[in-house]
Amino acid sequence: MLIVIAVYVLYTLFENLILDPQSTSFLSHKSHLRDSFHLPVWLKVMYVHIVAACLAMASGAVNFSSALLTRSRKIHRFNGWLYVVCVLIVTLSSGYMAPHSTGGKAVSIAFNMVNMYWPAATVISVIKARRNQFIKHRNWMIRSYLFCFTNLFIHVITFVCRSGFGLPYDISYTMGVYGAITLIVLAAECVIHFTSRKAMDFLHTAGASRFR
């Protein structure tokens, strides 16, 4: 999993910061941009958004490692705080870009919903850890972490709707956004359901009740 995520992170950085740093391809699909849209500012915010999202994806993946939790809880905690900071940066930058979303107001609303839920889930996860409720901490981290894949799911669904069904890009992207959010929420609950017993056994064996 870490290898796949590392490859995806490197590809994302390469595509957005080197291959197409002006986001020409993505911006070509936008229409009816507001007067408040300023390309230089939008690009800078987008760079911050992408780098923070990639760091969140990488740090979150590392922190799910049972070996890291067992061997170095200090690194686990530090990496966890790095993830929290990155999530806050991602959602704040997304909040700036949301009004200019492809697909208009419907997509802006969806992104703003994510911008509220994602940091809330992350903060709840931290609170559960501080209260030594480690199963609940893990479950809320799963709910939070899967939102790192929002962009991936959006583009996959958009591609299927556009190439497979011939829908216009705006409609395909809107379906991609709402479809991605739905899939992420359902996938998180499925992962929690099917891995909860294994997680409980590991935390009991590792003596996680001493982890603070």
Accessible surface in RSA format (square Angstrom, percent):
REM  Atomic radii and reference values for relative SASA: ProtOr
REM  Chains: A
REM  Algorithm: Lee & Richards
REM  Probe-radius: 1.40
REM  Slices: 20
REM RES _ NUM      All-atoms   Total-Side   Main-Chain    Non-polar    All polar
REM                ABS   REL    ABS   REL    ABS   REL    ABS   REL    ABS   REL
RES MET A   1   140.14  72.6  93.96  62.2  46.18 110.0  64.66  55.0  75.48 100.0
RES LEU A   2    88.02  49.0  82.58  59.1   5.44  13.7  82.89  58.2   5.13  13.8
RES ILE A   3   138.95  79.1 136.15 101.4   2.80   6.8 138.76  99.9   0.19   0.5
RES VAL A   4   106.21  69.9 103.29  93.5   2.92   7.0 105.01  91.2   1.20   3.3
RES ILE A   5     8.65   4.9   7.89   5.9   0.76   1.8   8.65   6.2   0.00   0.0
RES ALA A   6    48.26  44.4  41.71  64.4   6.56  14.9  48.08  67.7   0.18   0.5
RES VAL A   7    92.52  60.9  90.70  82.1   1.82   4.4  91.66  79.6   0.86   2.3
RES TYR A   8    50.65  23.6  46.50  26.5   4.15  10.8  44.34  33.3   6.31   7.8
RES VAL A   9    16.26  10.7  16.08  14.6   0.18   0.4  16.26  14.1   0.00   0.0
RES LEU A  10   119.85  66.7 115.86  82.9   3.99  10.0 116.17  81.6   3.68   9.9
RES TYR A  11   120.68  56.3 115.10  65.5   5.59  14.5  88.72  66.7  31.96  39.4
RES THR A  12    17.64  12.5  17.31  17.6   0.32   0.8  15.39  20.7   2.24   3.4
RES LEU A  13    46.75  26.0  46.08  33.0   0.67   1.7  46.29  32.5   0.46   1.2
RES PHE A  14    94.89  47.5  93.57  58.0   1.31   3.4  94.49  57.3   0.39   1.1
RES GLU A  15    64.81  37.2  64.74  49.0   0.07   0.2   9.80  19.0  55.00  44.9
RES ASN A  16    32.88  22.7  32.44  31.3   0.44   1.1   0.44   1.1  32.44  31.4
RES LEU A  17    62.58  34.9  44.57  31.9  18.01  45.3  45.19  31.7  17.39  46.8
RES ILE A  18   118.97  67.7 100.34  74.8  18.63  44.9 103.71  74.7  15.26  41.4
RES LEU A  19   117.13  65.2  91.68  65.6  25.44  64.0  94.56  66.4  22.57  60.7
RES ASP A  20    34.35  24.1  32.07  31.9   2.28   5.4  19.88  46.8  14.47  14.4
RES PRO A  21    48.42  35.3  48.42  44.1   0.00   0.0  48.42  40.0   0.00   0.0
RES GLN A  22    93.71  52.4  92.13  67.3   1.58   3.8  40.92  87.1  52.79  40.0
RES SER A  23     5.46   4.6   2.56   3.4   2.90   6.7   3.16   6.7   2.30   3.2
RES THR A  24    91.29  64.9  86.34  87.5   4.95  11.8  72.42  97.3  18.87  28.5
RES SER A  25    75.12  63.5  66.73  89.1   8.39  19.3  41.28  87.9  33.84  47.4
RES PHE A  26    55.76  27.9  51.86  32.1   3.89  10.1  55.06  33.4   0.69   2.0
RES LEU A  27    32.42  18.1  23.53  16.8   8.89  22.3  23.80  16.7   8.62  23.2
RES SER A  28    83.00  70.1  42.69  57.0  40.32  92.9  47.08 100.2  35.92  50.3
RES HIS A  29    49.76  27.2  37.22  25.9  12.53  32.1  21.70  22.4  28.05  32.6
RES LYS A  30    24.93  12.2   6.13   3.8  18.80  44.8   1.63   1.5  23.30  24.8
RES SER A  31    64.61  54.6  40.76  54.4  23.84  54.9  37.87  80.6  26.73  37.5
RES HIS A  32   181.29  99.1 140.48  97.6  40.81 104.4 103.69 106.9  77.60  90.3
RES LEU A  33    69.89  38.9  42.67  30.5  27.23  68.4  44.55  31.3  25.35  68.2
RES ARG A  34   139.78  58.7 126.70  64.6  13.08  31.1  41.54  56.8  98.24  59.5
RES ASP A  35   148.32 103.9 121.17 120.6  27.15  64.2  45.00 105.9 103.32 103.0
RES SER A  36    66.22  56.0  51.97  69.4  14.26  32.8  51.66 110.0  14.56  20.4
RES PHE A  37    34.67  17.3  19.60  12.1  15.07  39.2  19.74  12.0  14.92  42.7
RES HIS A  38   108.19  59.1 105.10  73.0   3.09   7.9  66.09  68.1  42.10  49.0
RES LEU A  39    69.59  38.8  65.69  47.0   3.90   9.8  65.69  46.1   3.90  10.5
RES PRO A  40    88.52  64.5  82.80  75.5   5.72  20.8  87.91  72.6   0.60   3.8
RES VAL A  41    73.50  48.4  73.16  66.2   0.35   0.8  73.50  63.9   0.00   0.0
RES TRP A  42     6.52   2.6   6.52   3.2   0.00   0.0   5.49   2.9   1.03   1.7
RES LEU A  43    11.90   6.6  11.90   8.5   0.00   0.0  11.90   8.4   0.00   0.0
RES LYS A  44   140.16  68.4 138.29  84.8   1.87   4.5  82.26  74.0  57.90  61.7
RES VAL A  45    30.21  19.9  28.23  25.6   1.98   4.8  30.21  26.3   0.00   0.0
RES MET A  46    12.94   6.7  12.94   8.6   0.00   0.0   7.46   6.3   5.49   7.3
RES TYR A  47    61.23  28.6  61.05  34.7   0.19   0.5  55.33  41.6   5.91   7.3
RES VAL A  48    79.53  52.3  74.78  67.7   4.75  11.4  78.97  68.6   0.56   1.5
RES HIS A  49    39.84  21.8  39.84  27.7   0.00   0.0  15.16  15.6  24.69  28.7
RES ILE A  50    17.25   9.8  15.69  11.7   1.57   3.8  17.17  12.4   0.08   0.2
RES VAL A  51    61.14  40.2  60.99  55.2   0.15   0.4  61.02  53.0   0.12   0.3
RES ALA A  52     5.35   4.9   3.67   5.7   1.68   3.8   5.05   7.1   0.29   0.8
RES ALA A  53    26.89  24.7  25.49  39.3   1.40   3.2  26.09  36.7   0.81   2.1
RES CYS A  54     9.99   7.6   8.25   9.2   1.75   4.1   4.71  11.9   5.28   5.7
RES LEU A  55    84.05  46.8  83.12  59.5   0.93   2.3  83.75  58.8   0.29   0.8
RES ALA A  56     0.06   0.1   0.06   0.1   0.00   0.0   0.06   0.1   0.00   0.0
RES MET A  57     7.35   3.8   7.35   4.9   0.00   0.0   6.64   5.6   0.70   0.9
RES ALA A  58    39.14  36.0  36.80  56.8   2.34   5.3  39.02  55.0   0.11   0.3
RES SER A  59     6.09   5.1   2.31   3.1   3.78   8.7   5.67  12.1   0.41   0.6
RES GLY A  60     0.79   1.0   0.00   N/A   0.79   1.0   0.77   2.1   0.02   0.0
RES ALA A  61     2.13   2.0   0.28   0.4   1.85   4.2   0.28   0.4   1.85   4.9
RES VAL A  62    59.76  39.3  59.69  54.0   0.07   0.2  59.76  51.9   0.00   0.0
RES ASN A  63    19.21  13.3  11.03  10.7   8.19  19.7   4.93  11.9  14.28  13.8
RES PHE A  64    73.05  36.5  44.37  27.5  28.69  74.6  48.97  29.7  24.09  68.9
RES SER A  65    35.52  30.0  24.01  32.0  11.51  26.5  21.32  45.4  14.20  19.9
RES SER A  66    60.15  50.8  53.40  71.3   6.75  15.6  21.59  46.0  38.56  54.0
RES ALA A  67    45.07  41.4  37.31  57.6   7.76  17.7  44.46  62.6   0.61   1.6
RES LEU A  68    29.95  16.7  25.26  18.1   4.70  11.8  29.17  20.5   0.79   2.1
RES LEU A  69    21.34  11.9  21.34  15.3   0.00   0.0  21.34  15.0   0.00   0.0
RES THR A  70    81.61  58.0  60.15  61.0  21.45  51.1  56.29  75.6  25.32  38.3
RES ARG A  71   202.84  85.2 164.33  83.8  38.51  91.7  58.40  79.8 144.44  87.5
RES SER A  72    29.03  24.5  23.53  31.4   5.50  12.7  20.06  42.7   8.98  12.6
RES ARG A  73    54.49  22.9  49.62  25.3   4.87  11.6  25.35  34.6  29.13  17.7
RES LYS A  74   160.47  78.3 154.50  94.8   5.98  14.2  98.15  88.3  62.33  66.4
RES ILE A  75    94.64  53.9  92.66  69.0   1.98   4.8  94.52  68.1   0.12   0.3
RES HIS A  76    18.46  10.1  18.33  12.7   0.12   0.3  13.60  14.0   4.86   5.7
RES ARG A  77    81.81  34.3  75.91  38.7   5.89  14.0  32.10  43.9  49.71  30.1
RES PHE A  78   146.25  73.2 140.77  87.2   5.48  14.2 145.32  88.1   0.93   2.7
RES ASN A  79    16.25  11.2  16.21  15.7   0.03   0.1   3.76   9.1  12.48  12.1
RES GLY A  80    20.56  25.4   0.00   N/A  20.56  25.4  19.89  54.6   0.67   1.5
RES TRP A  81   132.54  53.2 131.33  63.6   1.21   2.8 109.33  58.3  23.21  37.6
RES LEU A  82    63.06  35.1  57.73  41.3   5.33  13.4  62.14  43.6   0.92   2.5
RES TYR A  83     2.15   1.0   2.15   1.2   0.00   0.0   2.15   1.6   0.00   0.0
RES VAL A  84    15.17  10.0  15.10  13.7   0.06   0.2  15.10  13.1   0.06   0.2
RES VAL A  85    76.56  50.4  76.38  69.1   0.18   0.4  76.51  66.5   0.05   0.1
RES CYS A  86     3.69   2.8   3.69   4.1   0.00   0.0   0.00   0.0   3.69   4.0
RES VAL A  87     0.56   0.4   0.56   0.5   0.00   0.0   0.56   0.5   0.00   0.0
RES LEU A  88    75.51  42.1  75.51  54.0   0.00   0.0  75.51  53.0   0.00   0.0
RES ILE A  89    64.85  36.9  63.30  47.2   1.55   3.7  64.36  46.3   0.50   1.3
RES VAL A  90     6.27   4.1   6.27   5.7   0.00   0.0   6.27   5.5   0.00   0.0
RES THR A  91     9.18   6.5   6.25   6.3   2.93   7.0   3.13   4.2   6.05   9.2
RES LEU A  92   136.94  76.3 124.84  89.3  12.11  30.4 127.31  89.4   9.63  25.9
RES SER A  93    10.47   8.8   4.84   6.5   5.63  13.0   9.65  20.6   0.82   1.1
RES SER A  94    14.67  12.4  14.26  19.0   0.42   1.0   3.14   6.7  11.53  16.2
RES GLY A  95    29.02  35.8   0.00   N/A  29.02  35.8  17.54  48.1  11.48  25.7
RES TYR A  96    78.72  36.8  65.74  37.4  12.98  33.8  71.09  53.4   7.63   9.4
RES MET A  97    26.64  13.8  24.21  16.0   2.43   5.8  21.66  18.4   4.98   6.6
RES ALA A  98     1.89   1.7   0.04   0.1   1.85   4.2   1.84   2.6   0.06   0.2
RES PRO A  99    49.72  36.2  37.55  34.2  12.16  44.2  38.88  32.1  10.83  67.3
RES HIS A 100    10.78   5.9   6.44   4.5   4.34  11.1   4.10   4.2   6.68   7.8
RES SER A 101    16.52  14.0   2.95   3.9  13.57  31.3   4.50   9.6  12.01  16.8
RES THR A 102     3.26   2.3   0.39   0.4   2.87   6.8   2.78   3.7   0.48   0.7
RES GLY A 103    28.90  35.6   0.00   N/A  28.90  35.6   6.20  17.0  22.70  50.8
RES GLY A 104    36.89  45.5   0.00   N/A  36.89  45.5  33.74  92.6   3.15   7.0
RES LYS A 105   160.35  78.2 147.96  90.8  12.40  29.5  94.16  84.8  66.19  70.5
RES ALA A 106    46.14  42.4  38.96  60.1   7.17  16.3  42.71  60.2   3.42   9.1
RES VAL A 107     0.00   0.0   0.00   0.0   0.00   0.0   0.00   0.0   0.00   0.0
RES SER A 108    11.13   9.4  11.13  14.8   0.00   0.0   9.54  20.3   1.58   2.2
RES ILE A 109    84.82  48.3  83.12  61.9   1.70   4.1  84.58  60.9   0.24   0.6
RES ALA A 110     0.22   0.2   0.18   0.3   0.04   0.1   0.22   0.3   0.00   0.0
RES PHE A 111    33.15  16.6  33.14  20.5   0.01   0.0  33.14  20.1   0.01   0.0
RES ASN A 112    60.61  41.8  60.16  58.1   0.45   1.1  19.07  45.9  41.55  40.2
RES MET A 113   102.02  52.8  98.37  65.1   3.65   8.7  86.73  73.7  15.29  20.3
RES VAL A 114    11.49   7.6  10.11   9.2   1.38   3.3  11.41   9.9   0.08   0.2
RES ASN A 115    22.34  15.4  14.16  13.7   8.18  19.7  11.03  26.6  11.31  10.9
RES MET A 116   132.43  68.6 121.65  80.5  10.78  25.7  85.07  72.3  47.36  62.7
RES TYR A 117    86.00  40.1  81.24  46.2   4.75  12.4  73.76  55.4  12.24  15.1
RES TRP A 118    11.22   4.5  11.22   5.4   0.00   0.0  11.22   6.0   0.00   0.0
RES PRO A 119    20.21  14.7  19.92  18.2   0.29   1.1  20.21  16.7   0.00   0.0
RES ALA A 120    47.52  43.7  37.94  58.6   9.58  21.8  46.59  65.6   0.93   2.5
RES ALA A 121     0.54   0.5   0.00   0.0   0.54   1.2   0.22   0.3   0.32   0.9
RES THR A 122     1.76   1.3   1.72   1.7   0.04   0.1   1.72   2.3   0.04   0.1
RES VAL A 123    69.12  45.5  68.75  62.2   0.38   0.9  69.12  60.1   0.00   0.0
RES ILE A 124    56.12  31.9  56.06  41.8   0.07   0.2  56.12  40.4   0.00   0.0
RES SER A 125     0.20   0.2   0.20   0.3   0.00   0.0   0.03   0.1   0.17   0.2
RES VAL A 126    31.88  21.0  30.92  28.0   0.96   2.3  31.88  27.7   0.00   0.0
RES ILE A 127    69.47  39.5  68.26  50.9   1.21   2.9  69.47  50.0   0.00   0.0
RES LYS A 128    38.32  18.7  38.32  23.5   0.00   0.0   8.74   7.9  29.58  31.5
RES ALA A 129    17.98  16.5  16.67  25.7   1.31   3.0  16.94  23.9   1.04   2.8
RES ARG A 130   142.89  60.0 124.72  63.6  18.17  43.3  41.18  56.3 101.71  61.6
RES ARG A 131   155.07  65.1 131.40  67.0  23.67  56.4  40.09  54.8 114.98  69.7
RES ASN A 132    64.82  44.7  48.21  46.6  16.62  40.0  12.38  29.8  52.44  50.7
RES GLN A 133    65.62  36.7  57.89  42.3   7.73  18.4  24.95  53.1  40.67  30.8
RES PHE A 134    17.12   8.6  12.52   7.8   4.60  12.0  12.52   7.6   4.60  13.2
RES ILE A 135    48.48  27.6  47.50  35.4   0.98   2.4  47.50  34.2   0.98   2.7
RES LYS A 136   105.26  51.4 104.13  63.9   1.13   2.7  60.96  54.9  44.31  47.2
RES HIS A 137    31.30  17.1  31.30  21.8   0.00   0.0  24.29  25.0   7.01   8.2
RES ARG A 138    47.02  19.7  44.68  22.8   2.34   5.6  25.11  34.3  21.91  13.3
RES ASN A 139    20.91  14.4  20.91  20.2   0.00   0.0   1.25   3.0  19.66  19.0
RES TRP A 140    59.59  23.9  59.59  28.8   0.00   0.0  47.49  25.3  12.10  19.6
RES MET A 141    23.47  12.2  23.47  15.5   0.00   0.0  14.69  12.5   8.78  11.6
RES ILE A 142     9.71   5.5   8.81   6.6   0.90   2.2   9.71   7.0   0.00   0.0
RES ARG A 143    44.24  18.6  43.61  22.2   0.62   1.5   5.17   7.1  39.07  23.7
RES SER A 144     0.00   0.0   0.00   0.0   0.00   0.0   0.00   0.0   0.00   0.0
RES TYR A 145    10.41   4.9  10.41   5.9   0.00   0.0  10.41   7.8   0.00   0.0
RES LEU A 146    32.78  18.3  32.78  23.5   0.00   0.0  32.78  23.0   0.00   0.0
RES PHE A 147     6.49   3.2   4.35   2.7   2.14   5.6   4.35   2.6   2.14   6.1
RES CYS A 148    12.83   9.7   0.16   0.2  12.67  29.8   2.40   6.1  10.43  11.2
RES PHE A 149    34.09  17.1  33.75  20.9   0.34   0.9  34.09  20.7   0.00   0.0
RES THR A 150    16.44  11.7  16.43  16.7   0.01   0.0  16.12  21.7   0.32   0.5
RES ASN A 151    72.72  50.2  70.47  68.1   2.25   5.4  29.12  70.1  43.60  42.1
RES LEU A 152    62.02  34.5  60.91  43.6   1.11   2.8  61.79  43.4   0.23   0.6
RES PHE A 153    60.85  30.4  60.85  37.7   0.00   0.0  60.85  36.9   0.00   0.0
RES ILE A 154     2.88   1.6   2.88   2.1   0.00   0.0   2.88   2.1   0.00   0.0
RES HIS A 155    74.41  40.7  69.37  48.2   5.05  12.9  45.27  46.7  29.15  33.9
RES VAL A 156    78.45  51.6  74.73  67.7   3.72   9.0  78.39  68.1   0.06   0.2
RES ILE A 157    32.73  18.6  31.65  23.6   1.08   2.6  32.73  23.6   0.00   0.0
RES THR A 158     5.97   4.2   5.97   6.1   0.00   0.0   5.97   8.0   0.00   0.0
RES PHE A 159   135.17  67.6 130.01  80.5   5.16  13.4 134.94  81.8   0.23   0.6
RES VAL A 160    71.98  47.4  69.26  62.7   2.72   6.6  71.98  62.5   0.00   0.0
RES CYS A 161     8.65   6.5   8.65   9.6   0.00   0.0   0.00   0.0   8.65   9.3
RES ARG A 162   109.32  45.9 102.79  52.4   6.53  15.5  19.01  26.0  90.32  54.7
RES SER A 163    74.75  63.2  36.96  49.3  37.79  87.1  28.43  60.5  46.32  64.9
RES GLY A 164    58.28  71.9   0.00   N/A  58.28  71.9  27.20  74.6  31.08  69.6
RES PHE A 165   147.74  73.9 117.86  73.0  29.88  77.8 125.57  76.1  22.18  63.5
RES GLY A 166    61.95  76.4   0.00   N/A  61.95  76.4  30.69  84.2  31.26  70.0
RES LEU A 167    57.18  31.8  53.31  38.1   3.87   9.7  53.42  37.5   3.76  10.1
RES PRO A 168    79.38  57.9  67.51  61.5  11.87  43.2  79.38  65.5   0.00   0.0
RES TYR A 169    33.52  15.7  26.83  15.3   6.70  17.4  20.49  15.4  13.03  16.1
RES ASP A 170    51.02  35.7  49.23  49.0   1.79   4.2  20.72  48.8  30.30  30.2
RES ILE A 171    88.04  50.1  85.89  64.0   2.15   5.2  88.04  63.4   0.00   0.0
RES SER A 172     0.00   0.0   0.00   0.0   0.00   0.0   0.00   0.0   0.00   0.0
RES TYR A 173    10.82   5.1  10.82   6.2   0.00   0.0   0.13   0.1  10.68  13.2
RES THR A 174    31.89  22.7  31.89  32.3   0.00   0.0  27.07  36.4   4.82   7.3
RES MET A 175    91.60  47.4  83.42  55.2   8.18  19.5  81.78  69.5   9.82  13.0
RES GLY A 176     0.00   0.0   0.00   N/A   0.00   0.0   0.00   0.0   0.00   0.0
RES VAL A 177     0.30   0.2   0.30   0.3   0.00   0.0   0.30   0.3   0.00   0.0
RES TYR A 178    90.30  42.2  88.79  50.5   1.51   3.9  77.39  58.2  12.91  15.9
RES GLY A 179    22.14  27.3   0.00   N/A  22.14  27.3  21.08  57.8   1.06   2.4
RES ALA A 180     0.00   0.0   0.00   0.0   0.00   0.0   0.00   0.0   0.00   0.0
RES ILE A 181    28.64  16.3  28.64  21.3   0.00   0.0  28.64  20.6   0.00   0.0
RES THR A 182    75.32  53.6  70.32  71.3   5.00  11.9  49.58  66.6  25.74  38.9
RES LEU A 183    85.04  47.4  84.19  60.2   0.85   2.1  84.20  59.1   0.84   2.3
RES ILE A 184     0.55   0.3   0.43   0.3   0.12   0.3   0.55   0.4   0.00   0.0
RES VAL A 185    65.66  43.2  62.82  56.9   2.84   6.8  65.66  57.0   0.00   0.0
RES LEU A 186   103.73  57.8 102.99  73.7   0.74   1.8 103.17  72.5   0.56   1.5
RES ALA A 187    36.40  33.5  29.56  45.6   6.84  15.6  36.13  50.9   0.27   0.7
RES ALA A 188     2.26   2.1   2.26   3.5   0.00   0.0   2.26   3.2   0.00   0.0
RES GLU A 189    72.87  41.8  68.82  52.1   4.05   9.6  41.96  81.2  30.91  25.2
RES CYS A 190    67.48  51.0  64.37  71.8   3.10   7.3  17.90  45.3  49.58  53.5
RES VAL A 191    60.05  39.5  55.90  50.6   4.15  10.0  60.01  52.1   0.05   0.1
RES ILE A 192    16.84   9.6  16.84  12.5   0.00   0.0  16.84  12.1   0.00   0.0
RES HIS A 193   128.61  70.3 112.16  78.0  16.45  42.1  69.91  72.1  58.70  68.3
RES PHE A 194   160.63  80.4 126.93  78.6  33.70  87.7 131.40  79.7  29.23  83.7
RES THR A 195    44.18  31.4  43.06  43.7   1.11   2.7  43.94  59.0   0.23   0.3
RES SER A 196    34.67  29.3  34.62  46.2   0.05   0.1  14.29  30.4  20.39  28.6
RES ARG A 197   158.93  66.7 157.28  80.2   1.64   3.9  68.28  93.3  90.64  54.9
RES LYS A 198   162.71  79.4 156.93  96.3   5.78  13.8 102.84  92.6  59.86  63.8
RES ALA A 199    10.31   9.5   3.38   5.2   6.93  15.8   9.93  14.0   0.38   1.0
RES MET A 200    84.21  43.6  78.14  51.7   6.06  14.4  62.54  53.2  21.66  28.7
RES ASP A 201    77.15  54.0  73.20  72.9   3.95   9.3  29.99  70.6  47.16  47.0
RES PHE A 202    60.20  30.1  53.84  33.4   6.36  16.5  59.80  36.3   0.41   1.2
RES LEU A 203    22.42  12.5  20.01  14.3   2.42   6.1  20.29  14.2   2.14   5.8
RES HIS A 204   158.68  86.7 137.55  95.6  21.13  54.1  93.60  96.5  65.09  75.7
RES THR A 205   117.61  83.7  86.71  87.9  30.91  73.7  70.96  95.3  46.66  70.5
RES ALA A 206    21.32  19.6   2.75   4.2  18.57  42.2  13.22  18.6   8.09  21.4
RES GLY A 207    16.98  20.9   0.00   N/A  16.98  20.9  16.98  46.6   0.00   0.0
RES ALA A 208     4.38   4.0   3.75   5.8   0.63   1.4   3.78   5.3   0.59   1.6
RES SER A 209    87.73  74.1  69.45  92.7  18.28  42.1  49.34 105.1  38.39  53.8
RES ARG A 210   175.24  73.6 150.29  76.6  24.96  59.4  72.50  99.1 102.74  62.3
RES PHE A 211     9.99   5.0   9.29   5.8   0.69   1.8   9.99   6.1   0.00   0.0
RES ARG A 212   157.12  66.0 144.20  73.5  12.92  30.8  53.01  72.4 104.11  63.1
END  Absolute sums over single chains surface
CHAIN  1 A    11897.2      10407.6       1489.6       8420.4       3476.8
END  Absolute sums over all chains
TOTAL         11897.2      10407.6       1489.6       8420.4       3476.8
